[in-house]
Amino acid sequence: MNNHPLNITSKNGVRILLYPRPGAMSFSIGVFVKAGAWDEKPSQAGIAHCVEHMLFRSSEFKTTKQIADRFASLGAETNAFTDWDMTFYHATAPSTNAKAVVAELTSMIRYPKFDEKEFDVEHKAILSEIARRNDDHATKTAEAAHARLFSPEKRFSGDIIGTEEAVNKLTVDDLKSFHKKHYVASNICIVAVGGMDATKLGAFILGQWGDLRRGVTSVVHVKSSEAGSKLLFRDSQQVHISQHIRYEVQPLSREWYSLDVLTAIYGGGMHARLHREIRDKRGLAYATYCYAPSYGRTTVEFRTYVGTDVKNVTTARDIVSRIQMDLADNTVSRAELHRAKSVLYGAYRIMHDKFPLFMRLAGSRFLCYNEALDVTEYICELSNVTPEDVRTVAQELFCHCNSSTVFGARLCDLSQEFTKSVTGEK
């Protein structure tokens, strides 16, 4: 595997990471901007997401149709998404069109027009997206758990893509100000993987981005807020259980790799304990999963989700707790450790050849840690994790960290006993 990328930092602070894959007929590129929902004021909830949308509308050089038609003519698939701590623009296209795709992405991101009429149209689409997201009970329950656990200087509203009320008040001038403040060189990294001449493409990207204003790096001090459990009214047919645990860990440490193994053992697929105990053995839920996204340099949010029938919610909740305590109290077997590592080995090797996935993971890591992803190194470090390492992390994670659990359901369906157990009422 070719794990030696070209790493460039321009004089103005834009970071570039290129992974050439000789002989590949396609390439994927991502522009990662360190600006997301955490950078918003509550009164402007959704502004980062609105800026993301508007960059696909008219630029200073092209209309909305011309932007879309140009990407199509290059055979490029392009999209974007807004997260808590970043916004990510990406494209996958034939390798022969690499420079042209870079030029188009650069143009729309650096030189948006923010036209009043265009915003009036896109504003309606954004409200439709918010309405659709509000119908997604699992997502809204997870957002509520996240909002209780993270409080970035009291600026965060709890909705990644915004609220209807806040978005309705946003103006084009607001969007321009957010873009001017956050879309600066010190907040941007660019990652590409696939068929390319890395030296030539790197020089081309430097030419496209090297004159961008350096600006000030976005820093959001995310403080822990509420912990414990909460009931959230959702007009849903089942109960959505979202437990989020905030965990601080040094990147690329033994503990960091051990957390990946623990995640795989606990909730990382059909082999994992959550799936086996809740679905395979008891049929209590269709969906059970766990994942652990990183924010900033050291913060991890360890997320557990279970969707179950109201009559099974107490049992499902208790099984989650029992699995966690067992992992904290007892070392895992060598066989279970081997299965988890095999899952991770396989996932990273497969991802190595799936350019969009690899680019996204490498870019997130580059933005947060300023470290290049090396699959061979990752697999080597993972092989050193022991059962005792996993138990140590489980003890810290499940016994000593702030956690927030939200149960999203029709509250009238929940038993009085369960409701009291969550709210603490007597």
VOPAGU-2260 file (C-alpha; in pm, 1 decimal, decimal comma):
REM VOPAGU-2260
SITE   aa  ch    i         X         Y         Z
SITE  MET   A    0       0,0       0,0       0,0
SITE  ASN   A    1     126,8     347,7     -88,2
SITE  ASN   A    2     115,2     533,6     241,1
SITE  HIS   A    3     354,6     818,3     168,9
SITE  PRO   A    4     155,4    1130,9      82,5
SITE  LEU   A    5     288,2    1463,5     -32,9
SITE  ASN   A    6     239,3    1708,2     255,4
SITE  ILE   A    7     253,2    2079,5     171,3
SITE  THR   A    8     183,3    2389,6     377,2
SITE  SER   A    9     156,2    2714,1     183,7
SITE  LYS   A   10     299,1    3042,0     315,3
SITE  ASN   A   11     -50,6    3164,4     404,4
SITE  GLY   A   12    -129,7    2851,0     607,6
SITE  VAL   A   13    -340,4    2635,7     371,1
SITE  ARG   A   14    -248,7    2269,7     431,8
SITE  ILE   A   15    -243,0    2023,0     141,9
SITE  LEU   A   16    -215,6    1644,5     160,5
SITE  LEU   A   17    -199,4    1435,1    -158,6
SITE  TYR   A   18    -207,2    1053,8    -174,7
SITE  PRO   A   19    -112,7     940,1    -527,5
SITE  ARG   A   20    -243,2     600,9    -639,3
SITE  PRO   A   21     -46,8     517,5    -956,7
SITE  GLY   A   22    -265,3     374,7   -1230,7
SITE  ALA   A   23    -597,8     476,9   -1075,4
SITE  MET   A   24    -849,6     617,3   -1320,9
SITE  SER   A   25   -1027,6     839,3   -1069,0
SITE  PHE   A   26    -943,7    1072,1    -785,8
SITE  SER   A   27   -1127,6    1227,1    -490,3
SITE  ILE   A   28   -1061,6    1566,6    -340,4
SITE  GLY   A   29   -1198,0    1736,2     -31,2
SITE  VAL   A   30   -1173,8    2092,1      95,4
SITE  PHE   A   31   -1213,3    2089,6     474,1
SITE  VAL   A   32   -1304,0    2419,3     641,1
SITE  LYS   A   33   -1271,6    2452,3    1017,2
SITE  ALA   A   34   -1610,4    2619,3    1058,6
SITE  GLY   A   35   -1935,3    2449,6    1156,9
SITE  ALA   A   36   -2234,0    2464,6    1389,0
SITE  TRP   A   37   -2015,1    2527,3    1694,9
SITE  ASP   A   38   -1897,4    2856,2    1541,6
SITE  GLU   A   39   -2249,2    3000,3    1530,9
SITE  LYS   A   40   -2436,9    3228,9    1764,0
SITE  PRO   A   41   -2771,8    3080,6    1881,0
SITE  SER   A   42   -2950,0    3362,5    1697,3
SITE  GLN   A   43   -2780,2    3248,5    1375,0
SITE  ALA   A   44   -2829,8    2872,5    1412,2
SITE  GLY   A   45   -2779,9    2718,2    1069,2
SITE  ILE   A   46   -2564,9    2991,0     914,2
SITE  ALA   A   47   -2270,9    2754,3     848,0
SITE  HIS   A   48   -2510,0    2517,6     670,0
SITE  CYS   A   49   -2664,7    2803,0     470,3
SITE  VAL   A   50   -2319,5    2917,8     356,3
SITE  GLU   A   51   -2246,3    2560,3     245,0
SITE  HIS   A   52   -2562,8    2559,7      32,0
SITE  MET   A   53   -2498,4    2901,0    -117,7
SITE  LEU   A   54   -2150,1    2810,4    -238,9
SITE  PHE   A   55   -2317,1    2584,6    -495,6
SITE  ARG   A   56   -2524,7    2877,5    -616,3
SITE  SER   A   57   -2387,5    3161,5    -828,8
SITE  SER   A   58   -2021,5    3256,7    -796,9
SITE  GLU   A   59   -1858,3    3574,2    -919,5
SITE  PHE   A   60   -1782,0    3392,0   -1246,2
SITE  LYS   A   61   -2067,1    3144,0   -1306,6
SITE  THR   A   62   -2440,1    3103,9   -1258,2
SITE  THR   A   63   -2584,4    2815,7   -1056,9
SITE  LYS   A   64   -2660,0    2627,4   -1379,3
SITE  GLN   A   65   -2311,6    2686,6   -1517,0
SITE  ILE   A   66   -2151,6    2551,4   -1197,7
SITE  ALA   A   67   -2363,7    2235,2   -1210,6
SITE  ASP   A   68   -2309,9    2191,7   -1584,2
SITE  ARG   A   69   -1934,8    2234,2   -1553,7
SITE  PHE   A   70   -1903,7    1961,6   -1289,0
SITE  ALA   A   71   -2123,3    1736,0   -1502,8
SITE  SER   A   72   -1907,4    1795,4   -1810,3
SITE  LEU   A   73   -1605,1    1688,7   -1605,9
SITE  GLY   A   74   -1777,4    1366,4   -1500,7
SITE  ALA   A   75   -1756,3    1479,5   -1139,7
SITE  GLU   A   76   -1976,7    1381,0    -846,8
SITE  THR   A   77   -1972,9    1663,8    -595,4
SITE  ASN   A   78   -2144,0    1744,6    -267,1
SITE  ALA   A   79   -2086,6    1892,4      78,7
SITE  PHE   A   80   -2198,5    1863,2     438,8
SITE  THR   A   81   -2185,3    2069,8     754,9
SITE  ASP   A   82   -2080,5    1919,6    1087,0
SITE  TRP   A   83   -2040,1    2051,7    1441,0
SITE  ASP   A   84   -1681,0    2163,1    1389,3
SITE  MET   A   85   -1625,6    2174,0    1013,0
SITE  THR   A   86   -1775,4    2205,6     666,7
SITE  PHE   A   87   -1657,3    1967,6     397,5
SITE  TYR   A   88   -1675,4    2010,5      17,6
SITE  HIS   A   89   -1580,3    1715,0    -199,9
SITE  ALA   A   90   -1568,0    1581,9    -553,5
SITE  THR   A   91   -1479,4    1255,2    -724,0
SITE  ALA   A   92   -1394,5    1256,4   -1093,3
SITE  PRO   A   93   -1179,8    1096,1   -1364,5
SITE  SER   A   94    -810,8    1154,3   -1293,5
SITE  THR   A   95    -766,2    1325,0   -1630,3
SITE  ASN   A   96    -986,2    1610,5   -1504,2
SITE  ALA   A   97    -812,9    1661,8   -1168,7
SITE  LYS   A   98    -691,0    2017,0   -1228,2
SITE  ALA   A   99   -1020,5    2130,5   -1377,8
SITE  VAL   A  100   -1215,3    1992,5   -1080,9
SITE  VAL   A  101    -978,2    2165,0    -837,4
SITE  ALA   A  102   -1032,0    2491,3   -1024,3
SITE  GLU   A  103   -1411,6    2460,5   -1005,9
SITE  LEU   A  104   -1414,9    2374,7    -635,2
SITE  THR   A  105   -1177,1    2661,9    -563,9
SITE  SER   A  106   -1386,9    2909,7    -759,0
SITE  MET   A  107   -1717,7    2826,6    -588,8
SITE  ILE   A  108   -1567,4    2814,4    -236,7
SITE  ARG   A  109   -1350,3    3126,0    -262,2
SITE  TYR   A  110   -1568,2    3351,2    -476,4
SITE  PRO   A  111   -1938,0    3303,3    -391,8
SITE  LYS   A  112   -2174,8    3573,8    -507,7
SITE  PHE   A  113   -2432,3    3541,8    -226,0
SITE  ASP   A  114   -2702,8    3676,7    -454,0
SITE  GLU   A  115   -3021,7    3793,7    -280,3
SITE  LYS   A  116   -3256,8    3624,9    -527,8
SITE  GLU   A  117   -3056,3    3303,0    -519,4
SITE  PHE   A  118   -3079,1    3296,9    -138,6
SITE  ASP   A  119   -3455,6    3347,0    -153,2
SITE  VAL   A  120   -3478,2    3029,7    -362,9
SITE  GLU   A  121   -3223,3    2822,6    -169,1
SITE  HIS   A  122   -3373,6    2933,5     161,0
SITE  LYS   A  123   -3688,7    2737,1      74,9
SITE  ALA   A  124   -3485,8    2423,5       2,1
SITE  ILE   A  125   -3302,6    2462,3     334,3
SITE  LEU   A  126   -3632,2    2489,1     523,2
SITE  SER   A  127   -3744,8    2170,7     348,6
SITE  GLU   A  128   -3426,0    1996,9     460,9
SITE  ILE   A  129   -3484,0    2114,2     818,6
SITE  ALA   A  130   -3839,6    1978,0     808,0
SITE  ARG   A  131   -3715,2    1643,7     677,0
SITE  ARG   A  132   -3451,9    1629,3     950,3
SITE  ASN   A  133   -3715,9    1709,5    1212,3
SITE  ASP   A  134   -3899,9    1396,8    1096,0
SITE  ASP   A  135   -3588,5    1188,2    1162,3
SITE  HIS   A  136   -3650,2    1090,1    1523,9
SITE  ALA   A  137   -3320,9     905,0    1572,5
SITE  THR   A  138   -3117,8    1204,2    1449,9
SITE  LYS   A  139   -3307,3    1456,5    1660,7
SITE  THR   A  140   -3267,9    1238,7    1970,7
SITE  ALA   A  141   -2893,2    1217,7    1903,5
SITE  GLU   A  142   -2870,6    1594,5    1856,6
SITE  ALA   A  143   -3044,4    1645,2    2189,9
SITE  ALA   A  144   -2794,3    1416,2    2363,5
SITE  HIS   A  145   -2506,9    1601,2    2197,4
SITE  ALA   A  146   -2641,5    1945,2    2295,0
SITE  ARG   A  147   -2669,0    1839,8    2659,7
SITE  LEU   A  148   -2310,1    1717,7    2669,0
SITE  PHE   A  149   -2135,4    1995,1    2473,2
SITE  SER   A  150   -2165,2    2364,9    2540,9
SITE  PRO   A  151   -1922,3    2571,4    2331,8
SITE  GLU   A  152   -1924,8    2901,5    2518,3
SITE  LYS   A  153   -2307,1    2886,4    2521,4
SITE  ARG   A  154   -2316,5    2956,7    2148,2
SITE  PHE   A  155   -2452,6    2624,4    2028,2
SITE  SER   A  156   -2824,2    2584,6    1950,6
SITE  GLY   A  157   -2831,6    2204,5    1927,0
SITE  ASP   A  158   -2913,0    2175,1    1554,7
SITE  ILE   A  159   -2638,8    2124,1    1295,6
SITE  ILE   A  160   -2841,3    2255,3    1004,1
SITE  GLY   A  161   -3029,0    2519,3    1202,1
SITE  THR   A  162   -3380,6    2598,6    1310,8
SITE  GLU   A  163   -3656,2    2738,5    1095,8
SITE  GLU   A  164   -3686,9    3043,8    1319,4
SITE  ALA   A  165   -3316,8    3131,0    1301,5
SITE  VAL   A  166   -3276,9    3057,0     928,9
SITE  ASN   A  167   -3576,0    3279,2     847,4
SITE  LYS   A  168   -3392,6    3573,3    1007,1
SITE  LEU   A  169   -3061,5    3525,9     824,5
SITE  THR   A  170   -2963,4    3779,1     560,9
SITE  VAL   A  171   -2717,5    3769,7     274,2
SITE  ASP   A  172   -2496,5    4008,7     470,9
SITE  ASP   A  173   -2488,6    3759,4     758,6
SITE  LEU   A  174   -2369,0    3488,7     519,1
SITE  LYS   A  175   -2103,1    3715,2     372,0
SITE  SER   A  176   -1971,6    3802,4     718,3
SITE  PHE   A  177   -1952,9    3436,2     826,5
SITE  HIS   A  178   -1774,9    3340,2     505,2
SITE  LYS   A  179   -1527,5    3628,1     532,1
SITE  LYS   A  180   -1444,0    3545,4     894,4
SITE  HIS   A  181   -1409,9    3167,2     872,3
SITE  TYR   A  182   -1315,7    3081,4     512,2
SITE  VAL   A  183    -954,8    3184,9     557,5
SITE  ALA   A  184    -628,4    3006,1     486,9
SITE  SER   A  185    -556,6    2907,4     848,9
SITE  ASN   A  186    -890,5    2721,4     862,4
SITE  ILE   A  187    -850,7    2521,1     541,0
SITE  CYS   A  188    -691,5    2191,6     449,5
SITE  ILE   A  189    -719,2    2014,5     114,6
SITE  VAL   A  190    -682,8    1638,8      75,3
SITE  ALA   A  191    -682,7    1436,2    -247,3
SITE  VAL   A  192    -634,1    1067,0    -319,4
SITE  GLY   A  193    -623,1     874,2    -646,5
SITE  GLY   A  194    -465,4     892,8    -988,2
SITE  MET   A  195    -254,3    1207,6   -1005,1
SITE  ASP   A  196      89,5    1352,6   -1045,3
SITE  ALA   A  197     111,2    1472,7    -684,5
SITE  THR   A  198     391,6    1723,1    -746,7
SITE  LYS   A  199     213,3    1893,1   -1036,0
SITE  LEU   A  200    -129,6    1885,8    -870,8
SITE  GLY   A  201      19,9    2019,5    -547,4
SITE  ALA   A  202     175,6    2310,7    -734,7
SITE  PHE   A  203    -157,0    2378,1    -907,6
SITE  ILE   A  204    -348,1    2380,3    -576,1
SITE  LEU   A  205     -89,6    2617,9    -428,3
SITE  GLY   A  206    -150,1    2850,1    -722,2
SITE  GLN   A  207    -525,9    2837,0    -660,1
SITE  TRP   A  208    -514,1    2891,2    -282,1
SITE  GLY   A  209    -176,9    3051,4    -204,2
SITE  ASP   A  210    -305,2    3410,3    -206,2
SITE  LEU   A  211    -600,4    3354,1      28,8
SITE  ARG   A  212    -600,7    3576,0     338,0
SITE  ARG   A  213    -447,1    3389,4     635,6
SITE  GLY   A  214    -705,2    3507,1     888,0
SITE  VAL   A  215    -745,1    3370,2    1239,8
SITE  THR   A  216    -780,8    2998,9    1312,5
SITE  SER   A  217   -1123,3    2910,9    1452,7
SITE  VAL   A  218   -1100,7    2794,4    1812,8
SITE  VAL   A  219   -1413,9    2693,1    2001,1
SITE  HIS   A  220   -1372,6    2603,7    2368,2
SITE  VAL   A  221   -1622,6    2323,4    2412,7
SITE  LYS   A  222   -1724,0    2284,6    2774,4
SITE  SER   A  223   -1918,6    1998,8    2927,3
SITE  SER   A  224   -2273,3    2094,5    3010,7
SITE  GLU   A  225   -2551,8    1875,2    3142,2
SITE  ALA   A  226   -2504,9    1505,8    3206,6
SITE  GLY   A  227   -2753,5    1238,9    3309,2
SITE  SER   A  228   -3074,6    1128,0    3137,8
SITE  LYS   A  229   -3361,4    1313,5    2974,2
SITE  LEU   A  230   -3694,1    1238,3    2809,5
SITE  LEU   A  231   -3762,3    1402,9    2473,8
SITE  PHE   A  232   -4105,6    1405,9    2314,1
SITE  ARG   A  233   -4098,9    1255,7    1966,2
SITE  ASP   A  234   -4411,7    1138,8    1788,9
SITE  SER   A  235   -4241,7     813,4    1693,6
SITE  GLN   A  236   -4350,4     451,5    1688,4
SITE  GLN   A  237   -4050,4     332,3    1889,6
SITE  VAL   A  238   -3819,0     464,6    2157,6
SITE  HIS   A  239   -3487,3     605,9    2038,0
SITE  ILE   A  240   -3209,6     569,3    2293,4
SITE  SER   A  241   -2904,9     790,4    2236,1
SITE  GLN   A  242   -2623,6     778,9    2488,9
SITE  HIS   A  243   -2326,5    1009,5    2432,0
SITE  ILE   A  244   -2011,1    1001,6    2645,8
SITE  ARG   A  245   -1747,3    1272,4    2633,6
SITE  TYR   A  246   -1394,3    1131,5    2649,3
SITE  GLU   A  247   -1059,8    1309,7    2634,3
SITE  VAL   A  248    -772,4    1118,3    2474,1
SITE  GLN   A  249    -440,0    1212,5    2318,8
SITE  PRO   A  250    -440,5    1135,2    1944,0
SITE  LEU   A  251    -223,0     850,6    1822,5
SITE  SER   A  252    -158,2     732,3    2178,5
SITE  ARG   A  253    -192,3     370,2    2291,8
SITE  GLU   A  254    -519,1     473,1    2455,7
SITE  TRP   A  255    -641,7     622,1    2127,0
SITE  TYR   A  256    -589,7     295,8    1937,3
SITE  SER   A  257    -738,7      97,7    2226,5
SITE  LEU   A  258   -1054,6     307,1    2202,2
SITE  ASP   A  259   -1094,3     200,1    1838,7
SITE  VAL   A  260   -1069,2    -165,0    1942,8
SITE  LEU   A  261   -1316,6    -113,3    2227,8
SITE  THR   A  262   -1562,0      51,8    1987,9
SITE  ALA   A  263   -1539,3    -249,3    1753,9
SITE  ILE   A  264   -1593,7    -496,7    2040,4
SITE  TYR   A  265   -1880,4    -301,2    2191,8
SITE  GLY   A  266   -2083,8    -185,1    1894,5
SITE  GLY   A  267   -1891,6    -216,3    1569,3
SITE  GLY   A  268   -2102,8    -458,4    1366,5
SITE  MET   A  269   -2280,0    -794,7    1373,9
SITE  HIS   A  270   -2001,1    -951,7    1580,2
SITE  ALA   A  271   -2022,5    -681,9    1849,1
SITE  ARG   A  272   -2179,3    -719,0    2191,1
SITE  LEU   A  273   -2459,3    -467,0    2137,0
SITE  HIS   A  274   -2583,9    -647,1    1826,5
SITE  ARG   A  275   -2551,5    -994,9    1974,4
SITE  GLU   A  276   -2713,1    -920,7    2309,0
SITE  ILE   A  277   -2991,9    -688,7    2195,4
SITE  ARG   A  278   -3075,3    -812,5    1845,8
SITE  ASP   A  279   -2942,2   -1165,0    1791,5
SITE  LYS   A  280   -3032,5   -1313,0    2128,6
SITE  ARG   A  281   -3349,2   -1118,6    2212,3
SITE  GLY   A  282   -3477,2    -944,6    1899,1
SITE  LEU   A  283   -3532,9    -623,6    2094,1
SITE  ALA   A  284   -3417,5    -388,6    1817,6
SITE  TYR   A  285   -3344,1    -369,0    1447,4
SITE  ALA   A  286   -3081,9     -94,2    1478,8
SITE  THR   A  287   -2798,3     -92,9    1730,9
SITE  TYR   A  288   -2468,2      76,8    1671,2
SITE  CYS   A  289   -2182,5     272,8    1819,8
SITE  TYR   A  290   -1929,1     514,9    1678,9
SITE  ALA   A  291   -1688,5     771,9    1821,4
SITE  PRO   A  292   -1632,7    1093,8    1622,1
SITE  SER   A  293   -1350,0    1328,8    1723,9
SITE  TYR   A  294   -1372,7    1705,2    1775,7
SITE  GLY   A  295   -1073,4    1933,3    1808,4
SITE  ARG   A  296    -751,3    1760,6    1902,7
SITE  THR   A  297    -842,0    1550,7    2206,6
SITE  THR   A  298   -1220,2    1530,1    2243,1
SITE  VAL   A  299   -1410,5    1214,7    2144,0
SITE  GLU   A  300   -1787,7    1166,9    2159,8
SITE  PHE   A  301   -1862,3     798,2    2217,6
SITE  ARG   A  302   -2216,3     740,2    2087,4
SITE  THR   A  303   -2449,5     446,6    2145,8
SITE  TYR   A  304   -2784,3     412,2    1968,2
SITE  VAL   A  305   -3064,5     160,5    2015,3
SITE  GLY   A  306   -3412,7     186,6    1864,5
SITE  THR   A  307   -3663,0     -37,4    2039,4
SITE  ASP   A  308   -4030,7     -88,0    2117,1
SITE  VAL   A  309   -4168,6      96,6    2419,0
SITE  LYS   A  310   -4233,1    -226,3    2606,7
SITE  ASN   A  311   -3867,0    -324,9    2570,8
SITE  VAL   A  312   -3701,4       6,9    2655,4
SITE  THR   A  313   -3616,4     -81,1    3016,2
SITE  THR   A  314   -3464,8    -413,7    2914,3
SITE  ALA   A  315   -3264,3    -256,9    2630,7
SITE  ARG   A  316   -3134,9      22,8    2853,4
SITE  ASP   A  317   -3029,4    -224,3    3122,7
SITE  ILE   A  318   -2850,2    -448,1    2868,8
SITE  VAL   A  319   -2649,9    -149,6    2739,8
SITE  SER   A  320   -2545,7     -68,0    3095,7
SITE  ARG   A  321   -2459,5    -430,5    3172,7
SITE  ILE   A  322   -2240,9    -463,8    2861,9
SITE  GLN   A  323   -2054,8    -146,1    2950,8
SITE  MET   A  324   -1993,2    -252,2    3310,5
SITE  ASP   A  325   -1876,5    -596,1    3200,2
SITE  LEU   A  326   -1619,9    -439,2    2967,7
SITE  ALA   A  327   -1502,8    -214,8    3252,0
SITE  ASP   A  328   -1482,5    -497,5    3508,8
SITE  ASN   A  329   -1340,8    -782,3    3300,1
SITE  THR   A  330   -1074,8    -823,2    3033,0
SITE  VAL   A  331   -1197,3    -936,3    2693,2
SITE  SER   A  332   -1089,6   -1273,2    2558,4
SITE  ARG   A  333    -807,7   -1305,6    2308,2
SITE  ALA   A  334   -1057,2   -1440,8    2055,7
SITE  GLU   A  335   -1286,5   -1138,7    2089,4
SITE  LEU   A  336    -988,6    -904,9    2067,4
SITE  HIS   A  337    -870,9   -1081,0    1751,9
SITE  ARG   A  338   -1215,9   -1049,8    1588,8
SITE  ALA   A  339   -1232,2    -678,7    1663,9
SITE  LYS   A  340    -884,1    -616,0    1524,3
SITE  SER   A  341    -967,7    -819,6    1213,0
SITE  VAL   A  342   -1276,0    -602,4    1155,6
SITE  LEU   A  343   -1064,6    -286,4    1183,8
SITE  TYR   A  344    -783,8    -426,2     968,2
SITE  GLY   A  345   -1036,5    -514,1     699,9
SITE  ALA   A  346   -1218,1    -180,6     719,8
SITE  TYR   A  347    -898,8      20,8     674,2
SITE  ARG   A  348    -765,3    -195,8     393,3
SITE  ILE   A  349   -1098,8    -174,7     208,7
SITE  MET   A  350   -1118,5     199,9     267,8
SITE  HIS   A  351    -766,1     239,7     131,0
SITE  ASP   A  352    -905,7     154,8    -213,0
SITE  LYS   A  353   -1229,1     353,5    -176,7
SITE  PHE   A  354   -1098,4     697,2    -252,1
SITE  PRO   A  355   -1396,0     909,2    -129,0
SITE  LEU   A  356   -1400,9     729,8     208,3
SITE  PHE   A  357   -1024,7     740,2     250,2
SITE  MET   A  358   -1011,5    1107,2     156,1
SITE  ARG   A  359   -1283,1    1195,2     408,3
SITE  LEU   A  360   -1116,6    1012,2     697,6
SITE  ALA   A  361    -769,2    1138,1     606,6
SITE  GLY   A  362    -901,1    1493,4     575,8
SITE  SER   A  363   -1081,6    1491,2     909,6
SITE  ARG   A  364    -768,6    1358,6    1076,8
SITE  PHE   A  365    -550,2    1614,2     898,9
SITE  LEU   A  366    -779,6    1901,0    1000,8
SITE  CYS   A  367    -802,8    1793,7    1367,2
SITE  TYR   A  368    -459,0    1648,7    1436,2
SITE  ASN   A  369    -243,5    1782,6    1151,3
SITE  GLU   A  370    -135,0    1421,1    1099,1
SITE  ALA   A  371    -132,1    1224,3     773,5
SITE  LEU   A  372    -322,6     896,0     777,4
SITE  ASP   A  373     -90,9     598,1     724,5
SITE  VAL   A  374    -284,2     271,1     699,3
SITE  THR   A  375      22,9      50,9     752,4
SITE  GLU   A  376     118,6     245,1    1065,0
SITE  TYR   A  377    -240,5     229,9    1193,7
SITE  ILE   A  378    -255,2    -148,1    1153,6
SITE  CYS   A  379      83,7    -186,1    1322,4
SITE  GLU   A  380     -21,6      22,4    1624,3
SITE  LEU   A  381    -352,4    -159,5    1646,7
SITE  SER   A  382    -174,7    -494,0    1666,6
SITE  ASN   A  383      -7,9    -383,1    1992,6
SITE  VAL   A  384    -337,3    -328,5    2179,8
SITE  THR   A  385    -391,3    -582,9    2459,8
SITE  PRO   A  386    -702,2    -699,9    2649,2
SITE  GLU   A  387    -577,5    -499,6    2947,8
SITE  ASP   A  388    -555,6    -184,1    2733,4
SITE  VAL   A  389    -918,0    -228,5    2628,3
SITE  ARG   A  390   -1031,8    -275,5    2987,3
SITE  THR   A  391    -842,1      34,0    3103,4
SITE  VAL   A  392   -1013,7     250,1    2843,0
SITE  ALA   A  393   -1353,7      93,8    2921,7
SITE  GLN   A  394   -1311,3     171,1    3291,5
SITE  GLU   A  395   -1233,2     536,3    3221,2
SITE  LEU   A  396   -1501,5     573,5    2954,1
SITE  PHE   A  397   -1792,1     399,0    3125,6
SITE  CYS   A  398   -1716,0     482,0    3489,6
SITE  HIS   A  399   -1554,7     825,8    3503,2
SITE  CYS   A  400   -1668,3    1034,3    3204,4
SITE  ASN   A  401   -1963,6    1268,7    3160,2
SITE  SER   A  402   -2249,1    1100,8    2974,6
SITE  SER   A  403   -2582,3    1218,4    2840,4
SITE  THR   A  404   -2864,8     979,5    2754,3
SITE  VAL   A  405   -3181,7    1093,8    2578,4
SITE  PHE   A  406   -3490,4     876,9    2527,6
SITE  GLY   A  407   -3694,9    1005,5    2233,3
SITE  ALA   A  408   -4053,4     876,8    2239,3
SITE  ARG   A  409   -4421,0     956,3    2281,3
SITE  LEU   A  410   -4400,4    1025,1    2651,8
SITE  CYS   A  411   -4752,2     902,7    2716,9
SITE  ASP   A  412   -4644,3     556,8    2598,0
SITE  LEU   A  413   -4373,8     523,7    2861,4
SITE  SER   A  414   -4454,5     358,9    3189,5
SITE  GLN   A  415   -4470,0     575,7    3497,0
SITE  GLU   A  416   -4200,8     364,2    3657,4
SITE  PHE   A  417   -3962,3     412,1    3363,3
SITE  THR   A  418   -4034,7     784,7    3346,0
SITE  LYS   A  419   -3949,2     824,9    3714,8
SITE  SER   A  420   -3628,0     626,1    3671,4
SITE  VAL   A  421   -3515,4     873,6    3404,6
SITE  THR   A  422   -3631,4    1198,3    3563,1
SITE  GLY   A  423   -3541,2    1101,7    3919,5
SITE  GLU   A  424   -3890,1    1177,2    4045,6
SITE  LYS   A  425   -4027,8     982,6    4342,0
